[in-house]
Amino acid sequence: FTGKPVDGYLVNRIVGTRALCAALGRAQERAESDGFGLLLWDGYRPQRAVIASSAGRTN
């Protein structure tokens, strides 16, 4: 969305609680049984990434 790497993202990984991971695991199993899968596009955003993505916005 910025056209360049966003400061604060060091790895291609989503951070979540153990409860979230367990729920996503169950959802993945259910999706697979129907021939589907999960693709997560967004999750926890490091503060540096929030600042970098909102820099220059006036609204």
N, CA, C and O atoms as a Tinker XYZ file with bonds, in Angstrom:
   236  protein
     1  N      0.798000   -1.200000    0.000000    73     2
     2  CA     0.000000    0.000000    0.000000    64     1     3
     3  C      0.842000    1.266000    0.000000    63     2     4     5
     4  O      0.335000    2.346000   -0.304000    81     3
     5  N      2.119000    1.145000    0.337000    73     3     6
     6  CA     3.005000    2.310000    0.286000    64     5     7
     7  C      3.901000    2.277000   -0.939000    63     6     8     9
     8  O      4.520000    3.285000   -1.280000    81     7
     9  N      3.978000    1.126000   -1.607000    73     7    10
    10  CA     4.845000    0.992000   -2.761000    64     9    11
    11  C      6.285000    0.691000   -2.412000    63    10    12    13
    12  O      7.130000    0.593000   -3.301000    81    11
    13  N      6.579000    0.544000   -1.126000    73    11    14
    14  CA     7.936000    0.216000   -0.682000    64    13    15
    15  C      7.845000   -0.508000    0.662000    63    14    16    17
    16  O      6.801000   -0.450000    1.311000    81    15
    17  N      8.908000   -1.185000    1.096000    73    15    18
    18  CA     8.873000   -1.858000    2.397000    64    17    19
    19  C      8.528000   -0.873000    3.520000    63    18    20    21
    20  O      8.979000    0.273000    3.514000    81    19
    21  N      7.725000   -1.336000    4.478000    73    19    22
    22  CA     7.300000   -0.497000    5.599000    64    21    23
    23  C      8.203000   -0.756000    6.795000    63    22    24    25
    24  O      8.431000   -1.905000    7.174000    81    23
    25  N      8.714000    0.315000    7.386000    73    23    26
    26  CA     9.577000    0.215000    8.557000    64    25    27
    27  C      8.833000   -0.489000    9.688000    63    26    28    29
    28  O      7.659000   -0.207000    9.927000    81    27
    29  N      9.494000   -1.385000   10.371000    73    27    30
    30  CA     8.891000   -2.085000   11.501000    64    29    31
    31  C      8.584000   -3.543000   11.223000    63    30    32    33
    32  O      8.463000   -4.340000   12.154000    81    31
    33  N      8.457000   -3.901000    9.958000    73    31    34
    34  CA     8.217000   -5.296000    9.606000    64    33    35
    35  C      9.558000   -5.960000    9.329000    63    34    36    37
    36  O     10.182000   -5.713000    8.297000    81    35
    37  N      9.993000   -6.796000   10.247000    73    35    38
    38  CA    11.295000   -7.437000   10.105000    64    37    39
    39  C     11.199000   -8.799000    9.425000    63    38    40    41
    40  O     12.154000   -9.242000    8.787000    81    39
    41  N     10.057000   -9.462000    9.557000    73    39    42
    42  CA     9.851000  -10.779000    8.952000    64    41    43
    43  C      8.422000  -10.867000    8.413000    63    42    44    45
    44  O      7.560000  -10.075000    8.794000    81    43
    45  N      8.181000  -11.816000    7.543000    73    43    46
    46  CA     6.862000  -12.062000    6.977000    64    45    47
    47  C      6.106000  -13.006000    7.910000    63    46    48    49
    48  O      5.984000  -14.200000    7.639000    81    47
    49  N      5.601000  -12.453000    9.010000    73    47    50
    50  CA     4.981000  -13.277000   10.043000    64    49    51
    51  C      3.910000  -12.454000   10.764000    63    50    52    53
    52  O      4.094000  -11.257000   10.982000    81    51
    53  N      2.807000  -13.082000   11.130000    73    51    54
    54  CA     1.760000  -12.429000   11.915000    64    53    55
    55  C      1.918000  -12.846000   13.368000    63    54    56    57
    56  O      2.137000  -14.021000   13.662000    81    55
    57  N      1.807000  -11.891000   14.268000    73    55    58
    58  CA     1.922000  -12.145000   15.701000    64    57    59
    59  C      0.517000  -12.229000   16.289000    63    58    60    61
    60  O     -0.337000  -11.395000   15.987000    81    59
    61  N      0.280000  -13.232000   17.125000    73    59    62
    62  CA    -1.026000  -13.372000   17.763000    64    61    63
    63  C     -0.913000  -14.137000   19.065000    63    62    64    65
    64  O      0.144000  -14.673000   19.396000    81    63
    65  N     -2.001000  -14.183000   19.791000    73    63    66
    66  CA    -2.036000  -14.914000   21.056000    64    65    67
    67  C     -2.108000  -16.417000   20.790000    63    66    68    69
    68  O     -2.383000  -16.849000   19.671000    81    67
    69  N     -1.861000  -17.192000   21.818000    73    67    70
    70  CA    -1.988000  -18.653000   21.682000    64    69    71
    71  C     -3.421000  -19.038000   21.343000    63    70    72    73
    72  O     -3.661000  -19.964000   20.567000    81    71
    73  N     -4.376000  -18.315000   21.935000    73    71    74
    74  CA    -5.788000  -18.600000   21.657000    64    73    75
    75  C     -6.109000  -18.335000   20.184000    63    74    76    77
    76  O     -6.832000  -19.106000   19.554000    81    75
    77  N     -5.574000  -17.254000   19.646000    73    75    78
    78  CA    -5.777000  -16.952000   18.228000    64    77    79
    79  C     -5.176000  -18.047000   17.359000    63    78    80    81
    80  O     -5.811000  -18.517000   16.415000    81    79
    81  N     -3.959000  -18.450000   17.676000    73    79    82
    82  CA    -3.290000  -19.499000   16.893000    64    81    83
    83  C     -4.072000  -20.804000   16.929000    63    82    84    85
    84  O     -4.197000  -21.486000   15.912000    81    83
    85  N     -4.600000  -21.152000   18.104000    73    83    86
    86  CA    -5.389000  -22.379000   18.224000    64    85    87
    87  C     -6.666000  -22.278000   17.386000    63    86    88    89
    88  O     -7.033000  -23.225000   16.690000    81    87
    89  N     -7.335000  -21.134000   17.454000    73    87    90
    90  CA    -8.566000  -20.943000   16.685000    64    89    91
    91  C     -8.283000  -20.977000   15.185000    63    90    92    93
    92  O     -9.051000  -21.559000   14.419000    81    91
    93  N     -7.185000  -20.355000   14.769000    73    91    94
    94  CA    -6.824000  -20.386000   13.349000    64    93    95
    95  C     -6.469000  -21.800000   12.902000    63    94    96    97
    96  O     -6.762000  -22.186000   11.770000    81    95
    97  N     -5.841000  -22.569000   13.783000    73    95    98
    98  CA    -5.531000  -23.959000   13.465000    64    97    99
    99  C     -6.793000  -24.770000   13.231000    63    98   100   101
   100  O     -6.868000  -25.565000   12.294000    81    99
   101  N     -7.790000  -24.563000   14.093000    73    99   102
   102  CA    -9.070000  -25.264000   13.923000    64   101   103
   103  C     -9.765000  -24.818000   12.634000    63   102   104   105
   104  O    -10.318000  -25.639000   11.902000    81   103
   105  N     -9.730000  -23.517000   12.369000    73   103   106
   106  CA   -10.350000  -22.999000   11.147000    64   105   107
   107  C     -9.655000  -23.557000    9.910000    63   106   108   109
   108  O    -10.306000  -23.885000    8.918000    81   107
   109  N     -8.326000  -23.663000    9.974000    73   107   110
   110  CA    -7.560000  -24.211000    8.847000    64   109   111
   111  C     -7.945000  -25.671000    8.595000    63   110   112   113
   112  O     -8.137000  -26.075000    7.448000    81   111
   113  N     -8.057000  -26.454000    9.660000    73   111   114
   114  CA    -8.443000  -27.861000    9.515000    64   113   115
   115  C     -9.829000  -27.980000    8.887000    63   114   116   117
   116  O    -10.051000  -28.809000    8.005000    81   115
   117  N    -10.753000  -27.149000    9.347000    73   115   118
   118  CA   -12.111000  -27.194000    8.802000    64   117   119
   119  C    -12.119000  -26.772000    7.334000    63   118   120   121
   120  O    -12.796000  -27.387000    6.510000    81   119
   121  N    -11.371000  -25.730000    7.013000    73   119   122
   122  CA   -11.295000  -25.268000    5.624000    64   121   123
   123  C    -10.696000  -26.349000    4.729000    63   122   124   125
   124  O    -11.190000  -26.593000    3.629000    81   123
   125  N     -9.627000  -26.998000    5.204000    73   123   126
   126  CA    -8.979000  -28.054000    4.415000    64   125   127
   127  C     -9.923000  -29.212000    4.145000    63   126   128   129
   128  O     -9.881000  -29.813000    3.071000    81   127
   129  N    -10.779000  -29.529000    5.119000    73   127   130
   130  CA   -11.713000  -30.641000    4.918000    64   129   131
   131  C    -12.722000  -30.330000    3.813000    63   130   132   133
   132  O    -13.324000  -31.242000    3.247000    81   131
   133  N    -12.907000  -29.048000    3.506000    73   131   134
   134  CA   -13.798000  -28.626000    2.419000    64   133   135
   135  C    -13.027000  -28.234000    1.159000    63   134   136   137
   136  O    -13.609000  -27.730000    0.198000    81   135
   137  N    -11.700000  -28.470000    1.171000    73   135   138
   138  CA   -10.890000  -28.168000   -0.001000    64   137   139
   139  C    -10.402000  -26.729000   -0.093000    63   138   140   141
   140  O     -9.997000  -26.272000   -1.162000    81   139
   141  N    -10.440000  -26.022000    1.018000    73   139   142
   142  CA   -10.008000  -24.627000    1.044000    64   141   143
   143  C     -8.840000  -24.448000    2.002000    63   142   144   145
   144  O     -8.383000  -25.411000    2.618000    81   143
   145  N     -8.362000  -23.232000    2.128000    73   143   146
   146  CA    -7.298000  -22.904000    3.070000    64   145   147
   147  C     -7.470000  -21.480000    3.555000    63   146   148   149
   148  O     -8.412000  -20.791000    3.165000    81   147
   149  N     -6.575000  -21.050000    4.390000    73   147   150
   150  CA    -6.597000  -19.684000    4.913000    64   149   151
   151  C     -5.412000  -18.909000    4.373000    63   150   152   153
   152  O     -4.324000  -19.458000    4.197000    81   151
   153  N     -5.628000  -17.635000    4.112000    73   151   154
   154  CA    -4.562000  -16.726000    3.721000    64   153   155
   155  C     -4.762000  -15.451000    4.529000    63   154   156   157
   156  O     -5.736000  -14.726000    4.322000    81   155
   157  N     -3.852000  -15.181000    5.438000    73   155   158
   158  CA    -3.966000  -14.007000    6.306000    64   157   159
   159  C     -3.186000  -12.857000    5.697000    63   158   160   161
   160  O     -2.001000  -12.994000    5.394000    81   159
   161  N     -3.842000  -11.736000    5.519000    73   159   162
   162  CA    -3.218000  -10.583000    4.880000    64   161   163
   163  C     -2.732000   -9.544000    5.877000    63   162   164   165
   164  O     -1.865000   -8.737000    5.542000    81   163
   165  N     -3.253000   -9.542000    7.067000    73   163   166
   166  CA    -2.894000   -8.487000    8.011000    64   165   167
   167  C     -3.026000   -9.019000    9.425000    63   166   168   169
   168  O     -3.763000   -9.974000    9.671000    81   167
   169  N     -2.330000   -8.417000   10.328000    73   167   170
   170  CA    -2.371000   -8.795000   11.731000    64   169   171
   171  C     -1.831000   -7.654000   12.567000    63   170   172   173
   172  O     -2.037000   -6.487000   12.235000    81   171
   173  N     -1.145000   -7.980000   13.642000    73   171   174
   174  CA    -0.518000   -6.981000   14.504000    64   173   175
   175  C      0.408000   -6.103000   13.683000    63   174   176   177
   176  O      1.189000   -6.602000   12.872000    81   175
   177  N      0.323000   -4.810000   13.889000    73   175   178
   178  CA     1.220000   -3.879000   13.201000    64   177   179
   179  C      2.155000   -3.236000   14.213000    63   178   180   181
   180  O      1.694000   -2.603000   15.162000    81   179
   181  N      3.459000   -3.387000   14.028000    73   179   182
   182  CA     4.404000   -2.712000   14.912000    64   181   183
   183  C      4.179000   -1.196000   14.869000    63   182   184   185
   184  O      3.801000   -0.656000   13.829000    81   183
   185  N      4.409000   -0.513000   15.990000    73   183   186
   186  CA     4.180000    0.928000   16.055000    64   185   187
   187  C      4.915000    1.678000   14.945000    63   186   188   189
   188  O      4.372000    2.620000   14.368000    81   187
   189  N      6.146000    1.263000   14.644000    73   187   190
   190  CA     6.895000    1.933000   13.566000    64   189   191
   191  C      6.171000    1.812000   12.233000    63   190   192   193
   192  O      6.210000    2.733000   11.417000    81   191
   193  N      5.508000    0.677000   12.008000    73   191   194
   194  CA     4.772000    0.492000   10.761000    64   193   195
   195  C      3.540000    1.393000   10.721000    63   194   196   197
   196  O      3.214000    1.946000    9.671000    81   195
   197  N      2.859000    1.544000   11.847000    73   195   198
   198  CA     1.695000    2.429000   11.909000    64   197   199
   199  C      2.114000    3.858000   11.597000    63   198   200   201
   200  O      1.463000    4.548000   10.812000    81   199
   201  N      3.196000    4.295000   12.211000    73   199   202
   202  CA     3.699000    5.653000   11.974000    64   201   203
   203  C      4.091000    5.830000   10.513000    63   202   204   205
   204  O      3.746000    6.837000    9.894000    81   203
   205  N      4.809000    4.857000    9.960000    73   203   206
   206  CA     5.262000    4.953000    8.572000    64   205   207
   207  C      4.089000    4.965000    7.599000    63   206   208   209
   208  O      4.123000    5.690000    6.604000    81   207
   209  N      3.053000    4.175000    7.872000    73   207   210
   210  CA     1.927000    4.092000    6.944000    64   209   211
   211  C      1.020000    5.308000    7.035000    63   210   212   213
   212  O      0.293000    5.599000    6.085000    81   211
   213  N      1.042000    6.024000    8.153000    73   211   214
   214  CA     0.188000    7.201000    8.290000    64   213   215
   215  C      0.943000    8.504000    8.066000    63   214   216   217
   216  O      0.342000    9.576000    8.134000    81   215
   217  N      2.232000    8.439000    7.803000    73   215   218
   218  CA     3.021000    9.653000    7.564000    64   217   219
   219  C      2.496000   10.380000    6.335000    63   218   220   221
   220  O      2.310000    9.781000    5.276000    81   219
   221  N      2.267000   11.649000    6.486000    73   219   222
   222  CA     1.805000   12.455000    5.367000    64   221   223
   223  C      0.302000   12.522000    5.216000    63   222   224   225
   224  O     -0.190000   13.301000    4.401000    81   223
   225  N     -0.444000   11.733000    5.969000    73   223   226
   226  CA    -1.905000   11.798000    5.884000    64   225   227
   227  C     -2.400000   13.027000    6.631000    63   226   228   229
   228  O     -1.869000   13.384000    7.683000    81   227
   229  N     -3.418000   13.668000    6.078000    73   227   230
   230  CA    -3.974000   14.854000    6.721000    64   229   231
   231  C     -5.407000   14.652000    7.169000    63   230   232   233
   232  O     -5.990000   15.558000    7.764000    81   231
   233  N     -6.001000   13.487000    6.902000    73   231   234
   234  CA    -7.394000   13.281000    7.294000    64   233   235
   235  C     -7.507000   12.494000    8.553000    63   234   236
   236  O     -8.615000   12.232000    9.020000    81   235
